[in-house]
Amino acid sequence: MSGLPEEIPINNDDSPSVVLELIYQLKTKDVMNTAVITVNKNDTMHHARTIMKENHITGLPVTEGKHLLGIVSIEDIIMALDQGSIDCRVEEKMSTSVTVLEDDMPLSFAISFFNKYHFGRFPVLNKNKELVGILSSKDVVRTLLLEMNREVLKLEKLNQKPAGMPKDHAEMNFPVARHDFEHAGRASTDIKKALKAREIDPALIRRIAIASYELEINLVVHSLGGEIKCVIEPDRVTITASDIGPGIPDINLALQEGWSTADEWIRSLGFGAGMGLANTKRVSDEFNIESAAGKGTVVRSAVFINV
């Protein structure tokens, strides 16, 4: 859409790691404005001009029902005024060549669009090609600031120890829902951030992140729901995954690389390769599984640290 050229100054070289992690976690639909102001193709350009003036915007999606037909910009309005055709229909002046975003696109992809095309905002469509939102560079910056503030609050909460808890002891708990692939990996991301804040050896953080991610994905794929718990102590970090799933009939078999009970749908999504428990055990200094048929499974992984 038309507007002043804007660029979002975020890149992989010098942007803070917390910002980069956020833009890879968030999707366009998490950031976009769903209160979309539109015009109909049969409205006049004069009507479109009035709407732009009243709402202080420089472009309007032209829709028919929920479907996007085109864009009418402030440049189109100016041209119509110059040509004396301000009372013609929007359909006659709108641009039908429109660059759009999809609501499931990663925010990182959307940011690349702003920097590539220098538009002020983009229409956002869902998988059914329906207009569901508008994304502006201001929306991106505002959301990143809010999310960064939440991250700060999380770290502050993490560092607030309950009465009687040792100084170097901290606990984090994350509920995990069955087949919630959209949020899979968020627990391991937050755990990694907390460990970085404690300036733990990056090589150890990587091992802990692998264990927490693999256990989290296992809960998403194989259980009926559960919880990831991270306990940080002076000499170790322990990740515990507990679920209310069906249990593991043969633990030794489950630990073999490549063995999996995931169905074809799960495999088509890129999960269920049968490496989760094996990878977790490989990166752990201590590893334990307790499982009973119909009563769920508890997996503990500990990595020793020196801080």
Phi, psi and omega in degrees: 000162183285161178155174178296137178301127180230145178229138179264112188282067179235127177213168186285348186275314186231007176282144179303145184298326181295325178291316179298319179296322180295316184289340176273338177278317187283152174247164181305320182293340177284344189244330189296159175267121183271352178274080187271127176266125185229170170231159177270152182299336181268357175291157179276160176297328176297319178295318178298319179299318180298317180296317179299316182295316182293329185254003177056048178235163186244010179195153181224132171292142175255122187233159170230105191068236179259004186261137182277126179258328183178192180226137171246128186249171178296329176296322177296322179296313180300317179296320180295322177296316180297325184270357181071027183241034183293342179264006177283168182287147179304323182304330183282339186245345185291158174266130179263356176265098189238131174272123185237164172247158173256144187295337180270359178295141172300147179300328179302323179292318179298319180299322179297330177293318179299316182287336181276316188260342179059034173271156180282334182199160179229140170293148180240127180249154173267185184295341178268011180064028177263143178287120183237353181182175175230135178243123176247164178297329177295323177300318181296310182297316181298316181294318179298321178296317179296317181292323177295322177296321177296321179296320177297317180296323177298314181293323177296318179295321179298324183276356176272108184271132173300156180304132178090351180277135179304151185304318185263023183249136177213150179229143176226136181232137183225116172290142180232127182262149178299133176058025177272071184290336180297323182256002180299130180104349182289324178298313181295327177295316179293323177297316180299319179297317181296322179290322177297321180297334178268005177056041175284150181311124181306325179295323177288321178300319180299316179298316180294321179296320178298313181298313183293322180294313182298319180290323178296315179296322177302320178295318181296318186279314194253341186260179173263010183125156181183209185211142170255129178238131177243125177244121180256120179237168183303329186248357183197161169238126182245125175254124178240124176250118179238140182221172177247034183280192185283352184088166181251113183297320184226100184295319180299321178292320181295335181276353179284134180297130178094349179275130182206150175257008181295140180277179184296325179297314179298316181295326180293339178274356178095012180245176175076035181279354178080025181247355187302302181292322179296317178294320180297315179297321183297323183268358185267147170274329172227139185214135182209141176233134171235125183212144178219139182304126178077358184241003176091183185223144174234123179242130178241133177232127179238138175239127182282141181226162172229113183241000000 
